[in-house]
Amino acid sequence: MIYKILYQEHENEVPVRENTKTIYYQADSEHQVRQALKNRKINIEYIQPLDDEHLAYEKQSEYFIVENN
């Protein structure tokens, strides 16, 4: 499954919509995503699993790049 992760670049940064970044990550579970990203110094706001329709929409973005383990 592909997950959309919304985050701030600094782990102590207060979430501000204008500063929110996105990562797309392929994993079997949300727990696996968190384990894979735990060494990055980021503040994860939200992890959203993408269903087929939402994934098709996200693929239209020029910034859509999927990371995985």
C-alpha positions as CSV (number, residue, x, y, z in Angstrom):
1,M,0.0,0.0,0.0
2,I,1.1,3.5,-0.6
3,Y,0.9,6.1,2.2
4,K,1.0,9.9,2.0
5,I,3.0,11.3,4.9
6,L,2.5,15.0,5.8
7,Y,5.4,16.4,7.9
8,Q,7.4,19.4,9.0
9,E,11.1,19.4,8.2
10,H,12.3,19.8,11.8
11,E,11.1,17.5,14.5
12,N,10.4,20.3,17.0
13,E,8.7,22.5,14.5
14,V,5.1,23.4,15.2
15,P,2.9,22.3,12.2
16,V,2.1,25.2,9.9
17,R,0.1,24.4,6.7
18,E,2.4,26.5,4.5
19,N,5.5,24.6,5.7
20,T,4.0,21.1,5.4
21,K,5.9,18.8,3.1
22,T,4.8,15.4,1.6
23,I,6.4,12.0,1.3
24,Y,4.8,9.1,-0.5
25,Y,6.0,5.7,1.0
26,Q,5.2,2.1,0.0
27,A,4.8,-0.2,3.0
28,D,2.6,-2.9,4.4
29,S,1.4,-0.9,7.4
30,E,1.4,2.5,9.1
31,H,3.7,1.0,11.8
32,Q,6.2,0.0,9.1
33,V,6.2,3.6,7.7
34,R,6.9,5.0,11.1
35,Q,9.7,2.5,11.7
36,A,11.2,3.4,8.3
37,L,11.1,7.1,9.0
38,K,12.0,7.2,12.7
39,N,15.7,8.1,12.0
40,R,14.8,11.1,10.0
41,K,14.6,14.3,12.0
42,I,11.0,15.2,10.9
43,N,7.8,16.0,12.7
44,I,5.2,13.6,11.2
45,E,1.7,15.3,11.2
46,Y,-0.4,12.6,9.5
47,I,0.0,9.3,7.7
48,Q,-2.8,8.6,5.2
49,P,-3.3,5.3,3.4
50,L,-4.2,6.0,-0.3
51,D,-7.0,4.1,-1.9
52,D,-7.0,3.6,-5.7
53,E,-8.9,6.7,-6.6
54,H,-6.8,9.0,-4.3
55,L,-3.6,7.4,-5.5
56,A,-4.6,8.0,-9.2
57,Y,-5.2,11.7,-8.3
58,E,-1.8,12.0,-6.4
59,K,0.0,10.4,-9.4
60,Q,-0.9,13.5,-11.5
61,S,1.4,15.7,-9.4
62,E,4.9,16.3,-10.7
63,Y,6.1,15.8,-7.1
64,F,4.8,12.2,-6.8
65,I,7.7,10.0,-6.0
66,V,7.3,6.8,-4.0
67,E,9.9,5.8,-1.5
68,N,10.2,2.3,0.0
69,N,12.4,0.2,2.3
